[in-house]
Structure formats: C-alpha cells, structure tokens
Amino acid sequence: RLASYIPSDKEYELPTLAEGTMSLFPNPADDRVNIRFSVNEDQDAVITLTSITTQQIMTVTQPVKIGENVIPLEVGSLSKGIYVVYVQTLEGKVSQKLIITR
C-alpha cells in the first residue's frame, strides 16, 4: 500500500527538488524506495516500475496533493538488479534508474 509520508525509522536530508524532476531514496534500495516529486495541482500520479529492458513490472495510480509528495514503494519482492521508475503527472513524465541490492 502506498502513502504520502516519509518513514520515521530513517532520517533523510532532502535538497530542494528542481521543477519537473524526481528523486529516489534510498538508491540503491533493498526493501523500500521513496519516490519524491512535486506537482502544481491535486491530481493522480501514475507510477510505473519497469525492468531495464522495459518489461513492465508494476503500475500504481496514486492521488497526490499540490506541492511536494513522497510516495513509498515496496520493492522487497524484486530480484537484485537495475530498474526504471516512471512518474506520469499532468505536468509530464519523468524517470530515474533504481538499483535493487540484497
């Protein structure tokens, strides 16, 4: 299940996020990755995870609020390797490489 929060078990110092970008943390990840991005209005964001060869692994639609959002994504069931996370919003589509370690 997804939620708009940062887990309290770890502290992260987050730099200012440039418009039209996203960040993943921690990256490399093992069980969970947080997807951080901003939007200009309340809307639904479509988060897609693919293999490095573009095979779709997971797609989730998540309501997000205006401003910065942090969406945790459980990745503990994935094999170690390189993946790509895409976030599609009304503002456009951004992507970033994700490394899963064990």
C-alpha positions as CSV (number, residue, x, y, z in Angstrom):
1,R,0.0,0.0,0.0
2,L,1.2,3.5,-0.8
3,A,1.0,6.6,1.3
4,S,2.3,10.1,1.2
5,Y,4.8,10.1,4.0
6,I,8.5,9.6,4.8
7,P,9.1,6.6,7.1
8,S,10.2,7.7,10.6
9,D,12.7,5.0,11.0
10,K,15.3,6.8,8.9
11,E,16.2,10.5,8.6
12,Y,16.9,11.9,5.2
13,E,18.2,15.4,4.4
14,L,16.3,16.3,1.3
15,P,17.7,19.0,-1.0
16,T,15.4,21.3,-2.9
17,L,13.8,19.5,-5.8
18,A,14.0,21.1,-9.2
19,E,10.7,21.5,-11.1
20,G,10.0,18.6,-13.4
21,T,12.3,16.2,-11.7
22,M,12.0,13.4,-9.2
23,S,14.4,11.7,-6.8
24,L,14.5,8.2,-5.4
25,F,15.8,7.4,-1.9
26,P,17.5,5.3,-0.7
27,N,19.0,4.3,-4.0
28,P,20.4,1.6,-4.1
29,A,17.4,0.2,-2.2
30,D,16.6,-3.2,-0.7
31,D,13.0,-3.4,0.6
32,R,11.5,0.1,0.1
33,V,12.2,3.1,-2.1
34,N,10.7,6.5,-1.7
35,I,9.7,8.4,-4.8
36,R,9.9,12.2,-4.4
37,F,8.4,14.7,-6.8
38,S,6.3,17.9,-6.9
39,V,3.1,18.8,-8.8
40,N,1.3,22.1,-9.4
41,E,-2.2,20.8,-8.5
42,D,-4.0,18.0,-6.8
43,Q,-4.2,15.1,-9.2
44,D,-3.5,11.4,-9.8
45,A,0.1,10.3,-10.5
46,V,0.8,7.1,-12.4
47,I,3.9,5.3,-11.1
48,T,5.3,2.6,-13.3
49,L,8.3,0.3,-12.5
50,T,10.0,-1.5,-15.4
51,S,13.0,-3.7,-15.8
52,I,16.0,-2.2,-17.6
53,T,14.7,-3.9,-20.7
54,T,11.4,-2.0,-20.4
55,Q,9.3,-5.0,-19.2
56,Q,6.5,-3.5,-17.1
57,I,6.6,-4.9,-13.5
58,M,4.2,-2.7,-11.6
59,T,1.9,0.2,-12.2
60,V,0.1,2.1,-9.4
61,T,-2.2,5.2,-9.6
62,Q,-1.7,7.4,-6.6
63,P,-3.6,10.6,-5.6
64,V,-1.1,13.4,-4.9
65,K,-1.5,16.8,-3.4
66,I,-0.2,20.1,-4.7
67,G,3.4,20.6,-3.8
68,E,6.0,18.0,-2.8
69,N,5.0,14.4,-2.5
70,V,6.9,11.4,-1.2
71,I,5.5,8.0,-2.1
72,P,7.0,4.8,-0.6
73,L,7.1,1.8,-2.9
74,E,7.7,-1.7,-1.6
75,V,10.4,-3.4,-3.7
76,G,11.4,-6.3,-1.4
77,S,10.0,-8.9,-3.7
78,L,12.1,-7.8,-6.7
79,S,15.3,-9.5,-7.7
80,K,18.5,-7.5,-7.3
81,G,19.3,-5.5,-10.5
82,I,18.6,-2.3,-12.3
83,Y,15.0,-1.0,-12.8
84,V,13.5,2.3,-14.1
85,V,10.8,4.2,-12.2
86,Y,8.5,6.5,-14.2
87,V,6.1,9.1,-12.7
88,Q,3.4,10.4,-15.1
89,T,1.5,13.5,-14.0
90,L,-0.4,16.4,-15.7
91,E,3.0,18.2,-15.8
92,G,4.7,15.4,-17.8
93,K,6.6,12.2,-17.4
94,V,9.9,11.8,-15.5
95,S,12.1,8.7,-14.9
96,Q,15.0,7.6,-12.9
97,K,17.1,4.5,-12.6
98,L,16.7,2.4,-9.5
99,I,19.2,-0.2,-8.2
100,I,17.9,-3.0,-6.0
101,T,20.5,-4.7,-3.8
102,R,20.3,-7.6,-1.3
